Amino acid sequence: MEEPFVRESYRLAHRVEVFDGVVELLLTLRVRGLRLAVATGKSGDRARSLLDGLGLLPFFAHVIGSDEVARPKPAPDIVRRALELLDVPPEQAIMVGDAPTDLASARDAGVASAAALWVGPDEAELLAAGPDAVLRRPLDLLALCPAVPGE
């Protein structure tokens, strides 16, 4: 089933829309000097292709797919890999996720987690996973991300 799913994903990629506030958020985080990575359950190639098509790929220093680590989420491998590539210690990072597996992966990697409630209908499930922060809209993340000193 994976091959037809991936084929359909590429075919329908043009229908993906960027949530309101995401571009403004990414621009502001860039100005503040923060480096960003994507740690996704998608394959790395598929994630990079989708982000490129949306014009968002340049905002991310790294995009890591589940096929590029030994164990997928909820294991902490993908978050640890992102930290390694960004050269950032866990206590200076935050992972924004829209699924309980994202929050578990962050927690087990020693990283703060933020629940992205604007993404889907599973708000209760996401809150039950115990995020460190709750974001109702993308721009809410700005309160948690001050400028990097010297930037």
N, C-alpha and C positions, 0 to 999 in steps of 0.2 A: 504493500500500500504506500510505501514511502515515495517511490518514483512518481506515481500519478499525483500525489499530494504536492510534491515539489514542482512538478510541471505546471499544475494549476496555480500554485503560488506565484510563479514567475509570470504566468499569463495574466493574472489578475492584479499584478503589482501596481498598475496604473490607477487602480481604484482606491488605493490607500491614501488617506488624507492625514495631514499633520494636524494635531489638536491645536486649538486656539491657544496662543501664548507660548508655544514651544520654541518658535524661532526667536522671539524676544528674549526668552529665558537663555537660550544658547548664546545669543549675541552678548547678553549681559555677563554671563559666566566667562566668556572669552575675554571681555574687557577687564574683568576682575582678576584675570590671570590664572584661572583654574583650568587644569587639563582634565579631559573627560575620556572615558572609555565606555564601550558597550559590552556587556556580558550577557549573551542571549542564548536561549534554547535553540534558536535557529542555527543552521550551518553558517559558518563564517562567510563563505562566498555569497550565500543567499542574503544574509544580513547586510553585507557591504553593498551588494547590488541594489537592494531596496533603499538603503540610506542614500546611495548615490543618485538614484532616480528621483528621490525627494529633495535633493539638493542639500542634504544634511551631513553627508559624509565628512566634509572638511572640518566640522566642529569637533570631531572625535580623533584623538591621537591614536586610538586602537579600537578595533572591533573584534571581539573574540567570540567565536561560535562554540556551541557545545561539542562539535566534532573536533575541536582543537585542544581539548583537555581530556585527561584520563577519565574523569567521572563528571557527568552533567549535574546541574542543580537537582536536588537540594544540597549536594555535596559542595564544599567550599572551594573546590579547585578553580573554577572559572573566576571567582572574585579574587582569589590569591594570585592568579595569573595577571589579572588586570592591575592589581597593586604592584606586582613585580615590574610590569611593562611601564607603568606610570612612575615608578620609583617613589611610591608614597606609602608611608606606614599605615596600618589599619586604623589607628586612632585618628588619623587626619582625613579619613574618607567617609563617604556616605553612599549607600547604594539605594537608588530609587527603583522600586519594583511594583509590578501590578499583579503578582501572584504570590501565594504563601511560600512557594519554593524559592523565590527570590529572597524573601526575608530570612528564610532558614539558611540559605547559602551565605548571606551577609553575616548573620549572627555567628555561624560556625567559623567564619574567616576573621572574626573580631572586628567587624565593620558595623557602624551604625546603619540602620535601615529606615527608609521612608516609604510609606504606602502611597502609591499613586491612585487615588480614588476616582480620578476623572476618567480612567481607562475603561472600566467595565462594571458589570452588574453585581459582582461578588464582594461588595463592600463588607458585609458581616464576616465572611470567611477571611478576608484580608486583615481586618481589625483583630480577629481572633488569633491571628498568627503573631501578634504582639510587636508591631513595628515601634521603633523608637520615635518616629514622627509620622504625622498624618498630613498628606498634601491633598487638598480638595481641588486645586488647579495647579498647572505647571509653575506659575510665577510664585507660588507659596514657597518653593525651594530657595528662593533668593534670601529669605530670612535666615536660612541655615548655612549660607555660603558667602562669608565675607571675602573681601579682596585679599589676594595673596600679598603679604608684605614685600615691598620692593618691586612690585609689578606696575 
